[in-house]
Amino acid sequence: MIGLGFVYAVAGAMFLAFAVLGARDGRWFNAAFHLLLAVSLLLGDRLGDIGNGLLVIALIAVAASGRMRSRRTDDIVEPRPRGSWLFAPALIIPATALAGTLAFKFIPTIVDAKQGTLVALTLGVLLALLACYAWLRPAPTAPFREGLRLMDDIGWAAVLPQMLASLGAVFAVSGVGDVVGSLAGQAIPHGSVIGAVIAYGLGMALFTMVMGNAFAAFPVMAAAIGLPLLVRVYGADPAPVAAIGMLAGFCGTLMTPMAANFNLVPAALLDLKDRSGVIKAQIPTALPLLLFNILLLWLVIR
């Protein structure tokens, strides 16, 4: 059955190609970083907990060394003018993801239904790559070199979402949600729906600002306030509680440097003088949006 193993294999092969190309260009620390990612994706389930832990420590050591070099500008592939049709291959990816998600439900013996969207998304990427080869006829390594340039520009921040999401899972397992829930229970007036909603919405935003990722904040706030108060006590539907809570968390993403891949990397790519310029530009949108999400959740529960 096709599942996450297929997704990991494709991603691992891509990072392995990045490692080989980086080594050929003499960017040894970049190559080591990408090789470690490739090993994690291709062999992570065979390394065990200690092996994966050591691999993560090695990743951190390479990233913290400061020796990872940014892109080279002398090997940029200049695209031939193709007009708006140049975006056609990119549209193959979401189209395949949507079609595959719907179609895979009818063939559960071939594709894992729980991972159907990710499998379809990966197929879309492969189809788009083949379409580009057939249409644009680049050098065999050109797509991987361009992908490597982008990855080298992003640097270590490329793995930040995965690590922060893992941190959220660790926090949930370690009982941080119970501690936060106990503190929130003391602060929220008994029987106050609006108090619980505000605590949940603000908590999602604040924890996201601390962790840098709403997916890391959600397990904590769901265990602390979302499930015990909003769902069990006040009878809210879990679906909007989860969805609107995530939206509130995303408001925190807009306002934190911890979300480096969203807020610091674009500033670096655009060579902004103010490295916090992206965050400053987003705050006037994030705060009203957070207030709207809290109000929306309160109206849903009422």
C-alpha positions in Angstrom: 0.0 0.0 0.0 1.3 3.4 -1.0 1.6 5.8 2.0 4.1 8.0 3.8 6.9 5.8 2.8 6.5 6.9 -0.8 6.5 10.6 0.2 9.6 10.2 2.4 11.4 8.3 -0.4 10.8 11.1 -3.0 11.8 13.8 -0.5 14.8 11.8 0.6 16.0 11.4 -3.0 15.6 15.1 -3.6 17.8 16.0 -0.6 20.3 13.3 -1.6 20.6 15.0 -5.0 21.1 18.3 -3.3 23.9 16.8 -1.1 25.7 15.5 -4.2 25.4 18.8 -6.1 26.5 20.7 -3.0 29.6 18.5 -2.6 30.5 18.9 -6.3 30.4 22.7 -5.8 32.6 22.5 -2.7 29.8 23.6 -0.3 30.6 20.8 2.1 28.6 22.0 5.1 25.5 22.5 2.9 26.1 19.1 1.5 26.4 17.6 5.0 23.1 19.3 6.1 21.2 17.9 3.1 22.8 14.5 3.4 21.6 14.3 7.0 18.1 15.3 5.9 18.2 12.6 3.2 19.3 9.9 5.7 16.5 11.0 8.1 13.9 10.7 5.4 15.2 7.5 3.8 16.3 5.6 6.8 14.7 7.3 9.8 12.4 4.4 10.7 15.5 2.1 10.8 17.7 4.3 13.0 15.7 4.0 16.2 15.1 6.8 18.7 18.8 7.2 19.7 19.9 7.2 16.1 17.4 9.8 15.1 18.3 11.9 18.2 22.0 11.8 17.2 21.0 12.8 13.7 19.1 15.8 14.9 22.0 16.9 17.1 24.3 16.6 14.0 21.9 18.7 12.0 21.9 21.4 14.7 25.7 21.2 14.9 26.1 21.8 11.1 23.5 24.6 11.2 25.1 26.3 14.2 28.6 26.2 12.7 27.8 29.2 10.5 29.6 27.5 7.6 26.6 26.9 5.4 27.0 29.1 2.3 24.3 30.8 0.4 23.6 30.4 -3.3 25.9 31.0 -6.1 24.8 33.6 -8.7 26.9 32.4 -11.6 25.0 29.2 -12.2 21.4 30.7 -12.3 19.4 29.2 -15.2 17.8 32.0 -17.1 14.3 30.9 -18.2 13.2 31.4 -21.8 10.2 33.7 -22.3 7.1 31.5 -22.2 4.5 34.1 -21.1 1.9 33.1 -18.6 2.1 29.5 -19.7 5.2 29.2 -17.5 2.8 28.8 -14.6 1.0 25.8 -16.1 3.4 23.2 -14.6 2.9 24.7 -11.2 -0.9 24.3 -11.5 -0.4 20.6 -12.2 0.5 20.1 -8.5 -2.7 21.4 -6.8 -4.9 19.8 -9.6 -3.3 16.4 -9.0 -3.5 16.8 -5.3 -7.3 17.5 -5.5 -8.0 14.8 -8.0 -5.9 12.2 -6.2 -7.5 13.0 -2.8 -10.9 12.4 -4.2 -9.9 9.4 -6.3 -7.9 7.5 -3.7 -10.9 7.1 -1.5 -12.2 4.6 -4.0 -9.0 2.5 -4.2 -8.1 2.1 -0.5 -6.3 -1.2 -1.2 -3.6 0.7 -3.3 -3.2 4.0 -1.5 -3.5 4.6 2.3 -6.7 6.6 2.6 -5.3 8.5 5.6 -2.3 9.7 3.5 -4.1 10.1 0.2 -3.6 13.9 0.0 0.1 13.7 0.7 0.6 10.9 -1.8 -1.4 12.9 -4.4 0.6 16.0 -3.7 3.8 14.1 -4.2 2.6 12.6 -7.5 1.6 16.2 -8.6 5.2 17.3 -8.0 6.6 14.4 -10.0 4.1 15.0 -12.9 5.0 18.7 -12.9 8.7 17.9 -13.0 8.1 15.5 -16.0 6.0 18.1 -17.7 8.8 20.7 -17.3 11.4 18.2 -18.7 9.2 17.5 -21.7 8.3 21.1 -22.4 11.3 23.2 -21.5 14.0 20.5 -22.1 16.4 21.7 -19.4 19.7 20.0 -18.5 19.0 16.9 -16.4 20.4 18.5 -13.2 18.9 22.0 -13.8 15.7 21.5 -11.7 17.8 20.1 -8.8 20.3 23.0 -9.0 17.6 25.6 -8.9 16.0 23.7 -6.0 19.4 23.6 -4.3 19.8 27.4 -4.7 16.5 28.0 -3.0 17.3 25.6 -0.2 20.7 27.2 0.3 19.1 30.6 0.5 16.6 29.4 3.1 19.3 27.4 5.0 18.6 25.7 8.3 15.2 27.4 8.6 13.9 24.9 6.1 13.5 22.3 8.9 12.2 24.7 11.5 8.4 23.8 10.9 9.0 20.1 11.4 11.1 20.6 14.5 8.6 23.0 16.1 5.7 20.7 15.3 7.6 17.9 17.0 8.2 20.2 20.0 4.4 20.7 20.2 3.9 16.9 20.3 6.6 16.6 23.0 4.9 19.3 25.1 1.6 17.5 24.8 3.0 14.2 25.9 4.9 15.7 28.8 1.7 17.2 30.2 2.3 20.9 29.5 -1.3 21.2 28.4 -2.5 20.0 31.7 -0.4 22.6 33.6 -1.6 25.4 31.3 -5.2 24.2 31.7 -4.9 24.3 35.5 -3.6 27.8 35.4 -6.2 28.9 32.9 -8.9 27.3 35.1 -7.9 29.5 38.0 -7.9 32.7 35.8 -11.1 32.1 33.8 -14.3 33.0 35.8 -16.5 30.0 36.4 -19.1 29.6 33.7 -17.7 32.4 31.5 -17.8 31.3 27.9 -16.3 34.5 26.6 -13.5 34.1 29.1 -12.7 30.6 27.9 -12.9 31.7 24.3 -10.5 34.6 24.9 -8.1 32.5 26.8 -8.1 29.9 24.0 -7.7 32.4 21.2 -5.0 34.5 22.9 -3.3 31.3 24.1 -3.1 29.9 20.6 -1.6 33.2 19.3 0.9 33.6 22.2 2.0 30.0 22.3 2.5 30.2 18.5 4.6 33.3 19.0 6.8 31.4 21.5 7.1 28.2 19.5 7.0 29.8 16.0 4.4 27.3 14.7 0.6 27.0 15.3 0.9 23.2 14.8 3.2 23.1 17.9 0.8 25.3 19.9 -2.4 23.5 19.0 -1.8 20.2 21.0 -1.0 22.3 24.1 -4.0 24.7 23.9 -6.4 22.0 22.8 -5.5 19.8 25.8 -5.6 22.9 28.1 -8.7 24.7 27.1 -10.1 23.5 23.8 -11.3 20.1 24.7 -11.9 20.3 28.5 -13.7 23.6 28.5 -15.0 24.6 25.1 -16.0 21.1 23.9 -16.8 19.1 27.1 -18.2 21.9 29.4 -19.8 24.3 26.9 -20.7 21.7 24.2 -18.9 23.3 21.3 -18.4 21.4 18.0 -14.8 20.2 17.9 -14.4 21.0 14.2 -14.8 24.9 14.4 -12.9 24.9 17.7 -9.9 23.3 16.0 -10.2 25.3 12.8 -10.7 28.7 14.3 -8.1 28.0 17.0 -5.6 27.3 14.3 -6.5 30.5 12.5 -5.9 32.4 15.8 -2.5 30.6 16.0 -1.6 31.7 12.5 -2.2 35.3 13.7 0.6 34.7 16.1 2.8 33.4 13.3 2.6 36.7 11.6 4.0 38.5 14.6 7.0 36.4 15.7 10.6 36.0 14.6 10.4 32.4 15.8 8.6 31.7 12.6 11.8 32.2 10.8 10.8 30.5 7.5 7.8 32.9 7.2 9.2 36.2 8.6 13.0 36.2 8.6 13.8 34.2 5.4 11.7 36.5 3.1 13.5 39.5 4.6 16.9 37.9 3.9 15.9 36.9 0.3 14.6 40.4 -0.4 17.7 42.0 1.2 15.6 44.2 3.5 17.6 46.5 5.7 15.1 46.0 8.5 15.1 42.2 9.3 11.9 42.7 11.2 10.2 44.6 8.4 8.0 41.7 7.4 6.7 41.3 10.9 6.1 45.0 11.3 4.1 45.0 8.1 2.0 42.1 9.2 1.0 43.2 12.7 -1.7 45.7 11.6 -3.4 42.7 9.8 -2.7 40.1 12.5 -4.3 41.9 15.5 -7.7 42.7 13.9 -7.7 39.2 12.4 -7.1 37.7 15.9 -9.9 39.7 17.4 -12.2 38.6 14.6 -11.4 34.9 15.1 -12.1 35.2 18.9 -15.4 36.8 18.1 -16.2 34.2 15.5 -15.5 31.4 17.9 -17.7 33.0 20.6 -20.6 33.3 18.1 -20.2 29.7 17.0 -20.3 28.4 20.6 -23.3 30.6 21.5 
